Structures are given as structure tokens and as C-alpha cells.
Amino acid sequence: MPRATALAAISAYYDAFNRGDTRAMEALVTEDFEHHVNEGNIRRGVEKFRAFNAHMTRCYRETLTDIVVMANDAGTRAAAEFVVHGSYIETDDGLPEARGQVYILPAGTFFTLREGRIARVTTYYNLADWIRQVR
């Protein structure tokens, strides 16, 4: 898979994210997809990714800006850096109470791709910074 294919897949993933179209995001991942969540457990499979997306949609409204995507020549690995602009709309377990607080948070994601589809997503951001912004 060439780099251009990987870049297109990742761009489609983030375009779907910004539209709030989680079904389109889920259509881009492999059946054995692994979702490595920042400071959380690995979720394996599309169904667990779907449940995660439903949870996130309930608790947060987010848009990503300043997205920069990079991929290796083979198109099997990629990375993205971006800025998250969000609103915290429903209290998430173990986190501060939601009151519609807004936040801006730099973040990054690493991807593994296979046959034009996303097989792994690993996202990183500074949770302490997010908590400081929503307290």
C-alpha cells in the first residue's frame, strides 16, 4: 500500500470524525482493529470501537484542527498531530463534573494500516492539562 493510500485513509478518518460520522470511521477499520486509548485499556474489535464512539459522542463534542498527517513509504504506518477543540457535555466516569466546559488540547495519534484499512489507532494527549482546563 503506497503512502498516498495511507494518507487518504487517515484523512478520511479525520474528516468523518469532524463530521461526527462515527459509522464512517468504523467502516475504515479492520475487523481485528486495536484501539489504544490514552491512559486506558486496549479495545479490540469493531464492536468495542463502536461502543467507545457512542460513549465519546455522549460525553464530548470535539472538532480537530491543524491536522498534519505523515506516513511511511510503504503506507503501513502513519502519524497525525492536531489540536482538539472540545466541549465536555456529560460527566465521564472518574473525571470532573461536566458543565459544558470548553477545552483546547494538542494531541497525536499513531496508526498501523493493512490493505488500505486502519488496523491500529494509538492516541496521546496530556490528561492533566485537560483536567486543569475543565475544573
Secondary structure, 3 states (H helix, E strand, C coil): CCHHHHHHHHHHHHHHHHHCCHHHHHHCEEEEEEEECCCCCEEECHHHHHHHHHHHHHHEEEEEEEEEEEECCCCCEEEEEEEEEEEECCCCCCCCCCCCEEEEEEEEEEEEEECCEEEEEEEEECHHHHHHHHC
